[in-house]
Amino acid sequence: MNDNTSKKLETLVSDGGTVNVYIWDMDETLILLRSLLNGTYAESFNGSKDVKRGLEIGKMWEKHILKICDDCFFYEQIEDCNEPFLDSLRQYDDGKDLSRYDFKQDDFSTPTDDLNKRKLAYRHRAVADKYEKGLPPFIDSETMSVLDELYNVTDEYTDRWLSSARDFLVQCSSVKEESGDGISAIDKSSQDIHILVTSGALIPSLVKCLLFRLDTFLKHENVYSSIDVGKLQCFKWIKERFNHPKFRFCAIGDGWEECAAAQALQWPFVKIDLQPDSSHRFPGITPKTVSYYFAAVYGNSDADTSKE
């Protein structure tokens, strides 16, 4: 855990009150992508959704995700060097100024030695810096317009799944839209924490957060890839990070692995269901819904009664 994160947690603990920590799955939870590509989302509507259209939308997302990964986030170089989180190699980072560093000419190779682990740590630090700045600095206005249109088309096709999931995060995080540039900012008085634990690779998952407008809520240090270590290990790391009685945990996802990991740690688990008539999907699930799961395990608190 870095110094800034430690200070933030100390502030949360000293401020009093309960902090809800939401541990999210990504695909078929906060976003829809895999089910668009394999047709399961459309098929759940028994013929009223165009399966081919869903596949087309999914392939467009895939194309943009991979292009931005390769062009902006070193993915061609580090695709085979997946780490569970960006700070995992922080001990190898000597803090070198990277403003003039040439990532194309540093002879980076598989990080089996300390030198290449340092070079990978440099790349992770550069990725974190880009992620925190958002898409505009490295995406031209034409591409941004294309991505905005794709988001809106996807949201319409999925009956507002994307915007409803984001609304959930807004309600929990007390996000305020800044006037003028339209950039979202987290209300500093909000104490809820959102963490992503995905079975996808780390770099594409961070790019998904950017493209699906989740980066305001999911800071880079709160994005975990479980592909190599498993979700239970990620959940244990999260529990260690927030090791204080005031923190309450709830996992939300559609898969068996996050369900089993939550049960192992005696955390409540909310299962997302793609079926159109389910209330445990987006739109449908709300912070109020999840508050009942928190209460079942931890008892009622002010945090529960404040959720609308």
Secondary structure, DSSP 4 states (H G I P E B T S, - for coil): --HHHHHHHHHHHHH-S-EEEEEE-TBTTTB--HHHHSSHHHHTTTTSS-HHHHHHHHHHHHHHHHHHHHHHS-HHHHTT---SSGGGGGGG------TT--TTSS------SHHHHHHHHHHHHHHHHHHHH-SGGGS-HHHHHHHHHHHHHHHHHTTSHHHHHHHHHHHHHTEEEPTTT--EEE-TT---EEEEEESS-HHHHHHHHHHTT-TTTS-GGGEEE-TTT-HHHHHHHHHHHT-STTEEEEEEESSHHHHHHHHHTT--EEE----TT-SSSTTT--HHHHHHHHHHHH---HHHHT--
